């Protein structure tokens, strides 16, 4: 029996709160929390035996996404194994050096650039494929990678072809350009905040690694021609001139120590180079891994470019594109059936992790929609806004978009909640365009939701716990959203009645 709206509101918010607490405190894995918590609350909400039909109905819409993520993991995992991204990683290391601050900032810039295609899954696949080996090589935290990539992609998600802006415009019968163009200053401001967060996270990683693994950076410094302690040279953390060495330290490569010989320095250099190669042995960049296919580099690059072109052109369903791409890549790179099976098995843990999470998310969305929780929660939020706050409806909508788009789909928010809020705002002289612009400022936060398949793909590829990701990213995305909202108000893009 269906509960009263007030009870559904209470159960809905309680369900979200319990779910978040359980995964952030690591009492349950995200998959188990996505299944158990909604099931319990759904039964309390009166779903009864119909809860199964609710979940299956929601799961139908998830199957194509699960197929896409499954074969995308196989394809890009295979490309990493065969060495397609090794030259790119070496290029990144040459340009960024081994400085974590520069690597993290580079991650943010790369994720923002790739986000121009408007597809979160593609962004996270390419960013992780390019940067995760670098993080592992430098012993940096993959959580920092997921945090920065999530920040950048969420901010760029207000692009007209990204989805939310088009939804907001359609729901209120507006032109997409009328919604987006005035928000460009907010987008720029949001990206600036993202890059600042990235640099600060990089500095934290730099300081942590100096304390926990100084021997790694000492070796890297001396190979690069710097100093081991970040003093006067251009060492791992230094900013001075090359070739100098601290008192009592090992001289920079190419400069014999006082009283030493060039032969001794050469031998020491060879040892350090060997140490650097050995340090890569446990990462995806192991130079001696048996799966490398250097002779097929250009074929694999051409195949990947063709797949990316099809992604952008959107001529063929994306799951089928990756299915065919994976089949071709496996057949050409690993002609033997035994090797093909070994490759599939090698990536099975990542596949199971992401596909199971996508299917489990269907339980949460099915219960939210099937029991009427989403509708009751949105109506309650609209009803509690005091009448004297009417002139600030656009700002209120921007603030509400942060949590509401986190626990409900964009479709539910933009087509179900936004029109009601906009109708109310109209009585206070606030235009529909103002409301639409305010509503998209919560997208950086929305992209971190467990209901978004792309973020599940990101944490699975990086082998990061969703709770760890949320602890690092959620407050930062809230700051980015609020800055975008504030800039929108300051520039007049978001009006006050």
Secondary structure, 3 states (H helix, E strand, C coil): CCCCHHHHHHHHHHHHHHHHHHHHCCCCCHHHHHHHHHHHHHHHCCCHHHHHHHHHHHHHCCHHHHHHHHHHHHHHHHHHHHCCCHHHHHHHHHHHCCCHHHHHHHHHHHHHHHHHHCCHHHHHHHHHHHHHHHHHHCCCCHHHHHHHHHHHHHHHCCCHHHCHHHHHHHHCCCCHHHHHHHHHHHHHHHHHHHHHHHHHHHHHHHHHHHHHCHHHHHHHHHHHCCCCCCCCCCCCCCCCCCCCCCCCCCCCCCCCCCCCCHHHHHHHHHHHHHHHHHHCCCCCCCCCCCCCCHHHHHHHHHHHHHHHHHHHHCCCCHHHHHHHHHHHHHHHHCCCHHHHHHHHHHCHHHHHHHHHHHHHHHHHHHHHHHCCHHHHHHHHHHHCCCHHHHHHHHHHHHHHHHHHHHHCCHHHHHHHHHHHHHHHHHCCCCCHHHHHHHHHHHHHHHCCCCCCHHHHHHHHHCCCCHHHHHHHHHHHHHHHHHHHHHHHHHHCCCCCC
